[in-house]
Amino acid sequence: MYWALAFTGTFLVYGILSPYISILIRSYGYSHSVLGILLANCEAAAIASPFVMGFFADRFRCYKPVLLISLLTSLFCGIILRLSNNLLICAIVLPILSFGYRAVQPLTDAISTIKLGKEGNYGKYRALGSLVFFLLVIFLHFTPVFVPNTSRNIAFWVIVCSSVSIVLMGIIPKACFTNDAKASVLPQGKATTADAGAEGAVQRHGAARKLWSPLFITGFLIIFLNRLAMSPINGFLSLYAVEYLRWDAVGLLWALSSGSEIAFIFLSKRLIRRFRALPLIAFATLAILVRYAVLLAFPSKGGVVLSQLTHSVCYGVFHPAAVSFIASCVPPEQRALGMSLYLSLGTGVPTLIGNICGGFIVEYSGYPALFLSFSLFAVLGLFLYFAARKHINNHCCPV
């Protein structure tokens, strides 16, 4: 029950800001290029926050105070945006808002993979987070009260979601967020690990696990290219629907994508055991190419709906596989650092690059050019996977 509450609290704020942050910024009258720069500033703050917050969580071995501080930051920023329409204040407050709420997911992922252990079903609870996200965006799409189409209305829902998340996190016992895992021991050149498959591989080969191993670097680069290819979907799809298709259905489109991912995330434990993490990440990268092909071939309402359904693989398969890959490479006492690396360098930096470049591409060349250009990064990710596949298999890689 407590983990259900934790993942519910984690994804409430994401449910309002992920679909609507570009709408919030655009409603101030900024151009696409400035919008991209502001989104990049938010992403830069989001890159830093998991490292800063994760450092204190690992240092004090208790994640609850850090989670509450992150959510309180989101609450106060929402209040400021609700009370003010000043452009400069918006530009200053938005990165602080991102610094707060974007630390919550990596911290929740980190402590949950530790506390649930190798036999726990992370995907089951993460699927609940996607369900909460889905229900919230559906509600926001159809609500007649404070319709999220202006900056002040969006800020209102940030306040509401942050407040509910703070209450949910507050009632969960501190023990659920305390990292009581012991540090890894390295007897006679062997390393212990939280991941059962990785433990077996380490013991077979008699090698201590190193974070920046060739395997980790290769997998991390594939994750990086995958997220770089996906960055226009996360940053500009809402505006694509509103401005290019003239269809005000932001909530509905995000509900389709989040709803489609639930089943795959729920079944992720079985999928990872059957196919392993890196092949699933490669499969999700291939799905990004399919997604862009649909958007380019069918620039219509039906096309964007179909492309959103591919999110089931692009994210629903990708994210649990990426979390499993990181967890297998990072010991429990550094798990917050590992998840921060994934969500900051592996996800945040690609999104930052995509936001900056994407804004200028849309302004000067349009949305089709945006989708076509970023599909090349998915091609690079697949090339890297197949180039390294033989080496990975030869080393009996458990991921």
C-alpha positions in Angstrom: 0.0 0.0 0.0 2.8 2.4 0.9 4.6 2.0 -2.4 1.2 2.5 -4.2 0.9 5.8 -2.4 4.5 6.7 -3.2 4.2 6.2 -6.9 0.8 8.0 -6.9 2.4 11.0 -5.2 5.3 10.8 -7.6 3.3 11.1 -10.8 0.7 13.7 -9.9 2.9 16.6 -10.6 4.3 15.0 -13.7 0.7 14.6 -14.9 0.2 18.3 -15.2 3.6 19.5 -16.2 4.7 16.9 -18.8 1.8 17.6 -21.1 1.3 21.3 -20.4 4.6 22.9 -19.6 5.1 23.9 -23.3 1.5 25.3 -23.4 2.3 27.2 -20.1 5.4 28.9 -21.6 3.8 29.5 -25.0 0.8 31.2 -23.4 3.2 34.0 -22.2 3.7 34.8 -25.9 7.2 33.5 -26.4 8.4 32.4 -29.9 9.2 28.8 -30.6 13.0 29.5 -30.4 12.7 31.2 -27.0 10.3 28.4 -25.9 13.0 25.9 -26.7 15.6 27.8 -24.8 13.3 28.1 -21.7 12.5 24.4 -21.9 16.3 23.8 -22.1 16.8 25.9 -19.0 14.2 23.8 -17.2 15.9 20.6 -18.3 19.3 22.0 -17.1 17.8 22.5 -13.7 16.2 19.0 -13.9 19.6 17.5 -14.7 21.2 19.0 -11.6 18.4 18.2 -9.2 18.6 14.4 -9.0 22.4 14.7 -8.4 22.0 17.3 -5.7 19.0 15.7 -4.0 20.3 12.2 -4.6 23.6 13.2 -2.9 21.8 14.1 0.3 19.5 11.1 0.1 22.5 8.7 -0.2 24.4 10.7 2.4 21.8 10.5 5.1 20.3 7.2 3.9 16.8 8.5 4.2 14.9 9.7 1.1 11.7 11.0 2.7 12.9 14.5 3.7 14.5 15.1 0.3 11.3 14.0 -1.5 9.2 16.4 0.7 11.6 19.3 0.0 11.4 18.6 -3.7 7.6 18.6 -3.7 7.4 21.7 -1.5 9.6 23.5 -4.0 7.0 22.6 -6.7 4.2 23.9 -4.5 5.8 27.3 -3.9 6.7 27.7 -7.5 3.2 26.9 -8.5 1.9 29.6 -6.1 4.2 32.2 -7.6 3.2 31.3 -11.2 -0.5 31.5 -10.2 -0.1 34.9 -8.7 2.1 36.5 -11.3 2.0 36.9 -15.1 5.4 38.6 -15.3 7.6 37.2 -18.1 10.8 37.6 -16.1 9.4 35.9 -13.1 8.2 33.0 -15.3 11.7 32.6 -16.8 13.2 32.5 -13.3 10.6 30.3 -11.6 10.2 27.6 -14.2 13.8 26.2 -13.8 13.3 26.2 -10.0 10.0 24.3 -10.5 11.8 21.7 -12.7 14.6 21.4 -10.1 12.0 20.4 -7.5 9.6 18.0 -9.2 12.1 16.3 -11.5 14.1 14.9 -8.6 11.1 13.0 -7.3 11.0 10.1 -9.8 14.7 9.1 -9.7 14.6 9.1 -5.9 11.4 7.0 -5.8 12.9 4.7 -8.4 16.1 4.4 -6.5 14.7 3.6 -3.0 11.9 1.3 -4.4 14.4 -0.9 -6.3 16.4 -1.1 -3.1 13.5 -1.9 -0.7 11.7 -4.2 -3.1 14.8 -6.2 -3.7 15.6 -8.6 -6.5 12.3 -10.5 -6.0 10.2 -7.4 -5.9 8.0 -6.3 -8.8 9.0 -2.7 -9.5 7.0 -2.7 -12.8 3.7 -3.4 -10.9 4.1 -0.2 -8.8 5.5 1.8 -11.7 2.5 0.8 -13.8 0.3 2.3 -11.1 2.2 5.6 -11.5 1.4 5.5 -15.2 -2.3 4.8 -14.4 -2.3 7.9 -12.1 -0.8 10.0 -14.9 -3.4 8.6 -17.3 -6.4 9.4 -15.1 -5.1 12.9 -14.3 -4.6 13.9 -17.9 -8.0 12.5 -18.8 -9.5 14.6 -15.9 -7.7 17.7 -17.0 -8.8 17.2 -20.6 -12.5 17.1 -19.7 -12.6 19.3 -16.6 -14.8 22.4 -16.9 -13.1 24.1 -14.0 -9.7 25.9 -14.5 -9.3 24.5 -18.0 -5.5 24.0 -18.4 -5.1 26.3 -21.4 -3.5 29.3 -19.7 -0.5 29.8 -17.5 -2.4 30.7 -14.4 -4.8 27.7 -14.8 -1.9 25.3 -15.3 -0.2 26.8 -12.2 -3.5 26.2 -10.2 -3.3 22.5 -11.0 0.4 22.4 -10.1 -0.5 23.7 -6.7 -3.3 21.1 -6.3 -1.2 18.2 -7.4 1.9 19.2 -5.4 -0.3 19.6 -2.3 -1.8 16.1 -2.7 1.6 14.6 -3.3 3.0 16.2 -0.1 0.2 14.7 1.9 0.6 11.2 0.4 4.4 11.2 0.9 3.9 12.6 4.4 1.8 9.8 5.7 4.2 7.0 4.4 6.4 5.8 7.3 10.0 7.0 7.3 11.2 3.4 7.3 9.9 2.9 3.8 12.3 5.5 2.5 15.3 4.5 4.6 18.2 2.8 2.7 19.2 0.0 5.1 21.0 -2.0 2.4 24.6 -2.9 3.2 27.5 -1.9 1.1 28.7 -4.4 -1.5 31.4 -6.7 -0.4 34.2 -7.9 -2.7 35.7 -11.1 -1.3 38.4 -12.7 -3.4 37.8 -10.5 -6.4 34.0 -11.2 -6.5 31.3 -8.6 -6.2 27.8 -9.0 -4.8 24.9 -7.2 -6.3 21.2 -6.6 -5.9 20.5 -8.1 -9.3 20.3 -11.9 -9.4 21.5 -12.2 -13.0 24.3 -9.8 -12.6 25.4 -11.6 -9.4 25.6 -14.9 -11.3 27.7 -13.3 -14.1 30.1 -11.7 -11.7 30.6 -14.9 -9.8 31.1 -16.8 -13.0 33.8 -14.5 -14.3 35.3 -13.6 -10.9 35.4 -9.8 -11.6 34.4 -6.9 -9.4 31.6 -4.8 -10.9 32.7 -1.3 -12.0 30.2 1.4 -12.8 31.9 2.8 -15.9 32.6 -0.6 -17.5 32.5 -1.0 -21.3 29.1 -2.7 -20.9 27.7 0.2 -18.9 29.1 2.9 -21.3 27.7 1.1 -24.3 24.2 0.7 -22.7 24.3 4.2 -21.5 25.1 5.6 -24.9 22.2 3.6 -26.4 19.9 5.0 -23.7 21.2 8.5 -24.5 20.6 8.2 -28.2 17.1 6.7 -27.6 16.1 9.7 -25.4 17.6 12.2 -27.8 15.5 10.7 -30.6 12.4 11.0 -28.3 13.0 14.5 -27.2 10.7 16.2 -29.8 7.8 14.0 -28.7 8.2 15.1 -25.1 8.9 18.8 -25.8 6.8 19.7 -28.9 4.1 17.2 -29.5 1.5 19.2 -27.5 2.3 22.3 -29.7 2.3 20.1 -32.8 -1.3 19.1 -32.1 -2.5 22.6 -31.2 -0.6 24.6 -33.9 0.0 22.2 -36.8 -3.1 20.1 -36.6 -5.3 22.8 -35.1 -6.6 20.2 -32.6 -6.9 21.2 -28.9 -6.6 17.6 -27.5 -3.4 17.8 -25.5 -4.8 15.9 -22.5 -6.4 13.2 -24.7 -3.2 12.6 -26.6 -1.1 12.3 -23.5 -3.7 10.0 -22.0 -3.4 7.7 -25.0 0.3 7.5 -24.6 0.3 7.0 -20.8 -2.5 4.5 -21.0 -0.9 2.4 -23.7 2.3 2.0 -21.6 0.6 0.6 -18.4 0.3 -3.0 -19.5 3.9 -3.2 -20.7 5.3 -1.7 -17.5 3.2 -4.0 -15.4 4.6 -7.0 -17.3 8.1 -5.6 -17.5 9.5 -8.1 -15.0 8.6 -11.0 -17.2 9.7 -9.3 -20.4 13.1 -8.5 -18.9 13.6 -12.0 -17.6 12.7 -13.4 -21.1 14.5 -11.0 -23.4 17.0 -9.1 -21.2 17.2 -5.3 -20.7 19.5 -4.2 -23.6 17.6 -6.0 -26.4 14.4 -4.4 -25.1 16.0 -1.0 -25.1 17.0 -1.6 -28.7 13.4 -2.7 -29.6 12.1 0.5 -28.1 14.6 2.4 -30.2 13.2 0.8 -33.3 9.7 1.7 -32.2 10.7 5.4 -32.3 11.5 5.1 -36.0 8.0 3.6 -36.5 6.5 6.5 -34.5 8.2 9.1 -36.6 7.3 7.3 -39.8 3.6 7.4 -38.8 3.8 11.1 -38.0 5.5 11.9 -41.3 3.3 9.7 -43.5 0.0 10.7 -41.8 0.1 14.3 -40.7 -3.4 14.2 -39.3 -5.4 13.5 -36.2 -5.5 9.8 -36.9 -1.8 9.8 -37.5 -0.9 11.4 -34.2 -3.3 9.1 -32.3 -1.7 6.1 -33.9 1.8 7.5 -33.1 0.8 8.0 -29.4 -0.1 4.3 -29.1 3.4 3.4 -30.0 4.4 5.0 -26.7 3.6 1.5 -25.2 6.9 0.3 -26.6 8.8 3.6 -26.9 8.5 4.2 -23.1 6.5 1.4 -21.6 9.1 -1.2 -22.6 12.1 1.2 -22.6 11.9 2.7 -19.1 11.7 -0.6 -17.0 14.4 -2.1 -19.1 16.6 1.0 -18.6 15.9 1.0 -14.8 16.8 -2.7 -14.7 20.0 -2.1 -16.7 21.1 0.7 -14.3 20.2 -1.3 -11.2 22.3 -4.2 -12.4 25.3 -2.0 -12.8 25.0 0.1 -9.6 25.3 -1.2 -6.0 22.5 -0.4 -3.6 24.5 2.2 -1.6 24.9 4.3 -4.8 21.4 3.6 -6.3 20.3 7.2 -6.1 23.4 8.2 -8.0 22.8 5.5 -10.6 19.2 6.6 -11.2 20.3 10.2 -11.3 22.8 9.3 -14.0 20.0 7.7 -16.0 17.4 10.5 -15.6 19.9 13.4 -15.7 22.7 12.5 -18.2 20.8 9.7 -20.0 17.5 11.5 -20.2 17.9 15.1 -19.2 20.9 16.1 -21.3 19.3 14.6 -24.5 16.1 16.5 -23.7 18.0 19.7 -23.2 19.7 19.3 -26.5 16.4 18.4 -28.2 14.6 21.4 -26.7 17.2 23.9 -27.9 17.6 22.5 -31.4 14.0 21.6 -31.7 12.7 25.1 -31.1 14.9 26.6 -33.9 14.1 23.7 -36.3 10.3 24.2 -35.8 10.6 28.0 -36.2 12.6 27.9 -39.4 11.8 24.5 -41.0 8.6 23.2 -39.4 7.5 20.1 -37.5 8.1 17.5 -40.3 11.8 18.5 -40.4 11.9 18.2 -36.7 10.7 14.6 -36.7 12.8 13.6 -39.6 16.0 15.0 -38.2 15.7 13.4 -34.8 14.8 10.0 -36.2 18.5 9.8 -37.2 19.5 9.4 -33.6 17.3 6.3 -33.3 19.2 4.9 -36.3 22.5 5.6 -34.5 21.3 3.9 -31.4 20.3 0.8 -33.3 23.6 0.8 -35.1 25.5 1.0 -31.8 23.5 -1.9 -30.3 24.0 -4.3 -33.2 27.7 -3.3 -33.4 28.2 -4.2 -29.8 25.8 -7.1 -29.7 28.3 -9.9 -30.4 30.7 -8.6 -27.7 27.8 -8.4 -25.1 26.7 -11.9 -25.9 30.2 -13.3 -25.7 30.5 -11.9 -22.1 27.3 -13.7 -21.0 25.8 -10.3 -20.2 22.7 -10.7 -17.9 21.3 -7.5 -19.2 
